[in-house]
Amino acid sequence: NYMLWRAARASLGYFTEEARKIQLEFAKNVTGKKSDTERWKQCTGAATGSFSSPIGSMYVQKHFKEEAKEAMDEMVKDIRAEFHTILDEIDWMDEKTRVRAKAKLASMKEYIGYPDEILEDWRLEELYEKLHIDKNTHFLNGISMS
């Protein structure tokens, strides 16, 4: 029963206005929520969540400069190299700890700006190739996007 209730509750936003009123009434009683989120904000939030990769791609293309990302990558590379040098030169660290510190340094990943894949259209097309959206089936669209 609990799982069915969770699924039904999560789906109410895709139903009629009457169903959304029931959802709001429940939220008022449980959390004290005073008013419903404006519909356009709900729709924008759903689209942003479901299509985060293509929206992120458009945002990156408009607002990020590739040169800035390259400069940051270079700076991180320099910091990493300097840290490696420091690990080689410090005399207070025993060899076992030094080896572990170098292994940890080597395993660290950089997340700068955005993943390169976000600008590869074929990856985005592949991600959404089986998604079918129809303007006449709002509820089914919601299920397809989740």
C-alpha positions in Angstrom: 0.0 0.0 0.0 2.8 2.4 0.9 4.5 2.0 -2.5 1.2 2.5 -4.4 0.6 5.6 -2.3 4.0 7.0 -3.1 3.5 6.4 -6.8 0.0 8.0 -6.8 1.3 11.0 -4.8 4.2 11.6 -7.2 1.8 11.4 -10.2 -0.8 13.9 -8.9 1.0 16.8 -10.5 0.4 15.3 -13.9 -3.4 15.0 -13.4 -6.1 17.6 -13.5 -6.3 20.8 -11.6 -8.7 19.0 -9.2 -6.1 16.4 -8.4 -3.5 19.1 -7.8 -5.9 20.7 -5.3 -6.1 17.4 -3.4 -2.3 17.3 -3.4 -2.1 20.9 -2.1 -4.7 20.1 0.6 -2.7 17.1 1.7 0.5 19.2 1.8 -1.2 21.9 3.9 -2.2 19.3 6.4 1.1 17.5 6.6 3.7 20.3 6.1 1.7 23.5 6.5 2.3 24.6 2.9 0.2 27.6 2.2 -0.1 27.8 -1.5 0.7 25.7 -4.6 3.7 26.4 -6.8 2.7 28.4 -9.9 2.0 26.0 -12.7 4.6 27.5 -15.1 7.3 26.9 -12.4 6.1 23.3 -12.0 6.3 22.7 -15.7 9.7 24.4 -16.0 11.0 22.4 -13.1 9.8 19.1 -14.6 11.4 20.0 -18.0 14.6 21.1 -16.4 14.8 17.9 -14.3 13.9 15.6 -17.2 16.0 17.3 -19.8 18.9 18.4 -17.7 21.6 17.3 -20.2 20.3 19.2 -23.3 19.4 22.2 -21.2 22.9 22.1 -19.6 24.4 21.8 -23.1 22.6 25.0 -24.3 23.6 26.8 -21.1 27.3 25.8 -21.5 27.3 26.8 -25.2 25.9 30.2 -24.4 27.8 31.1 -21.1 31.0 29.2 -20.9 34.2 30.0 -22.8 36.2 26.9 -23.8 39.4 28.9 -23.1 38.4 29.4 -19.5 37.9 25.7 -19.0 41.2 24.9 -20.6 42.9 27.4 -18.3 41.4 25.8 -15.3 42.4 22.4 -16.5 46.0 23.6 -16.9 45.9 25.2 -13.4 44.7 22.0 -11.8 47.4 20.0 -13.7 50.1 22.4 -12.4 48.7 22.1 -8.8 48.7 18.4 -9.1 52.3 18.3 -10.3 53.4 20.7 -7.5 51.7 18.5 -4.9 53.5 15.5 -6.3 56.8 17.4 -6.0 56.0 18.3 -2.4 55.3 14.7 -1.6 58.7 13.8 -3.0 60.6 16.5 -1.1 59.0 16.5 2.4 61.2 14.7 4.9 58.8 14.2 7.8 56.5 11.7 5.9 57.4 8.0 6.1 57.6 6.1 2.8 54.4 4.0 3.4 52.3 7.2 3.9 54.0 8.9 0.9 53.1 6.0 -1.4 49.5 6.1 -0.1 49.4 9.9 -0.6 50.6 9.6 -4.2 48.1 6.9 -4.9 45.3 9.2 -3.5 46.6 12.0 -5.6 46.6 9.8 -8.7 43.0 8.7 -8.1 41.6 12.2 -7.7 39.3 13.3 -10.4 38.8 16.8 -11.7 35.3 18.2 -12.3 35.8 21.6 -13.8 32.9 23.5 -15.4 31.0 20.7 -17.2 31.6 17.2 -18.6 32.9 17.3 -22.2 30.2 14.8 -23.2 27.5 17.5 -22.7 28.6 19.2 -25.9 28.5 16.0 -28.0 25.1 16.1 -29.7 25.2 12.4 -30.6 25.4 11.5 -26.9 22.4 13.6 -26.1 20.5 12.1 -29.0 21.4 8.6 -27.9 20.2 9.4 -24.3 16.8 10.5 -25.5 16.3 8.4 -28.6 13.6 6.1 -27.0 11.7 9.0 -25.3 8.4 9.8 -26.9 6.6 13.0 -25.9 3.1 13.8 -27.1 1.3 17.1 -26.4 -1.9 15.2 -25.8 -0.7 12.7 -23.2 0.7 14.8 -20.3 0.5 12.0 -17.7 2.2 9.4 -20.0 4.9 12.0 -20.8 5.6 12.3 -17.1 6.0 8.5 -16.8 8.2 8.3 -19.9 10.5 11.0 -18.4 11.0 9.3 -15.1 
